[in-house]
Amino acid sequence: MYVDNSLSSAQTPAVDWGRKGWMTMMRQVWRLAKRPVGDIADGDLVFREEPIPELRDGQILVQVGYLSLDPTNRIWMSDMEQYMPPVGIGDPMRGGVVGRVVASRNPAFPEGALAAGLGEWASHIVTDGTGMSLFPELPGISIAAAFGTFGVVGPTAYFGLLDIGQPKPGETLVVGAAAGGVGQIVGQIGKIKGCKVIGIAGGPEKCRFVTQELGFDHAIDYKAQDVGAALDRLAPDGVDINFEQVGGPIMSAVISRMKLFGRIPLCGMISGYNATDAHEEPGRWTLILMRRLTIRGFIVTDFAPRFGESFQQLAQWMMEGKIKTRQDIRPGLEQANETVKLLYSGGNFGKLLVEVSKL
């Protein structure tokens, strides 16, 4: 397992909650001040320090250890059709978190336990536990690696590829954003299932990582190569499965090389998330018809009732050394508004996490 901790540092000291009065307790939090137009700009999010309210019956206080930054963060900031309500103006920015329960009035979340789920860009969160669950500490797997794998990206890769992509031995799988949190796992599951795996990533270092460290058969550097020409060379008979996360011209290049009855799990189109107009590349509807392609958009929460299945299998593969994961850990909640921008420029290398405090 590869975990990049080179930038990791503790930002928020632990607090002895039994010795201090609640009136003196403060938290740091990012709130959405206005909806971004194009790229996230200064002033769209504001960083504040505010009192932590006293717990009511049924609530817990979680000291956040890691904040997950994901492409969907940009969607949540926008007032557009999406799979859950957008973050309201003035509300805390939404995000996946894992942290330690430091105070509890909810017997389902004992003090000292780890809790993970959908939370806020904050140093501390008061919640009744909705959208969160206890998070296991696995032997031999760091909390960052476990959260970075099981929190969102692992189930996304697992269900998107296996349920929708339906890989078969000998098939060719193309994975966009191959060095990112989801892509790295998709490609490794593809190899477990006997596929030839071609990753698309930005830059020679990422391409070396997915082939030499993760075992992909080939990698295409979209920054330096013509993706279509590279696919013609590496997959002359065509592509069976395209795990799509990028959209735009790269998606178009892959779709035009799909085989009959090819499958496309569509989990993201990050290249257009900061676009200022509603333009989308025209769909290749005649090609989709003639090649009888199956394209299914999905959100990981579609599979929430089965998350346990993915956790069990992914953990087994990790402990067997069949899946490695890389986390790109950046220090400091106060830098989250800048760190999130790395997702949209290809600046992250692995699953992007903010270290908020030491767990």
WOUR-V28278 format. One record per run of one state. SS is the DSSP state (alpha for helix, beta for strand, coil for the rest). FROM is the first residue (numbers start at 0). TO is the last residue. If there is no record, write none. Layout:
{{SS/FROM/TO} {SS/FROM/TO}}
This chain:
{{coil/0/2} {beta/3/3} {coil/4/20} {alpha/21/23} {coil/24/24} {beta/25/31} {coil/32/43} {beta/44/50} {coil/51/58} {beta/59/67} {coil/68/70} {alpha/71/75} {coil/76/90} {beta/91/91} {coil/92/92} {beta/93/103} {coil/104/112} {beta/113/119} {coil/120/120} {beta/121/121} {coil/122/122} {beta/123/126} {coil/127/130} {beta/131/133} {coil/134/141} {alpha/142/149} {coil/150/151} {alpha/152/164} {coil/165/170} {beta/171/174} {coil/175/178} {beta/179/179} {alpha/180/191} {coil/192/194} {beta/195/200} {coil/201/202} {alpha/203/212} {coil/213/216} {beta/217/220} {coil/221/225} {alpha/226/233} {coil/234/237} {beta/238/243} {coil/244/246} {alpha/247/254} {coil/255/256} {beta/257/265} {coil/266/268} {alpha/269/271} {coil/272/283} {alpha/284/289} {coil/290/292} {beta/293/296} {coil/297/298} {alpha/299/318} {coil/319/325} {beta/326/330} {coil/331/331} {alpha/332/338} {coil/339/340} {alpha/341/344} {coil/345/348} {beta/349/354} {coil/355/358}}
